[in-house]
Amino acid sequence: MQERTLISVDALRALLQRGERVVLLDCGFDLVDTAAGTRAHAQGHLPGAFHADLDRDLSSKKTGHNGRHPLPTRETFAKTVARWGVKPGVAVVCHDDQGGAYAARAWWMLRWIGHDDVAVLDGGKAAWVAAGGALEPGVPPIDTAATPYPLGAASMPTLQADQLLGTTAPTIVDARSAERFRGEVEPLDPVAGHIPGARNRFHKDNLGADGRFKSAAELRAAFEGLHADPARVVHQCGSGVTACHNLLAMEHAGLKGSALYPGSWSEWVADPSRPVATGN
């Protein structure tokens, strides 16, 4: 598979028609109704797709100090993806029906353990269905005895909370909505506002009216408007999920090398000694 960021429905169909081995990951999820993704997957998913659940598969246990969706260890995730048949040389296509917000998290995590042959289905399940693609019900069996994925270099960098303060702090980009960034509303976390000095880039602004990502040129212009070296940018959001959408958009635009703050706002405010800003 040549694509490493986004793949179109037509390109995915071509891969499948050629008989290439492709692991499909349905990453559908709902932050309010956390079982919705599992139900939707069982009712109908792309043929052969496994469900990559945000809580169960793409996060680890919460401690009260590590945010709402803490990353599992790379070793744990290597075991998880192996059960879906992910191995070196096998292409992976992640998708959801939420504009790629959760698919981007899976994309980032696969890159994080060293699997580069992965892309997000542009337009997700809706684009597949709109193009006449079939859905199938049920839950595909997983291989519980699979050998863990052989970890490669962690090509997707991360930064932690203590690295986001001080005179040498990077440019922080917050993927939450503008009203959450400004601290006007906060539906999920106990404190409203943002990390001091952060800039706001709502992840949904990466999408066009059709639910697909904007062109690489449009995305590049938007992120270059932040006036920051991509290698000096760290992305965050509420819990380290939609920040990956901005990371995907930047990489698709040819702006590589940015980092993720995995704990994000939900971890940041778990420590009352950390500063909080409101407004723009």
Secondary structure, DSSP 8 states (H G I E B T S, - for coil): ---SSEE-HHHHHHHHHTT--EEEEE----SSSTTHHHHHHHH-BSTT-EE--TTTTS-----SSS-SS----HHHHHHHHHHTT--TT-EEEEE-SSTTHHHHHHHHHHHHTT---EEEETTHHHHHHHTT---B-S-----TT----------S-B--GGGGSSTT--EEEE-S-HHHHHTS--SSSSS-SB-TT-EE--GGGGB-TTSSB--HHHHHHHHHTT---GGGEEEE-SSSSTHHHHHHHHHHTT----EE-SSHHHHHTTSTTS--B---
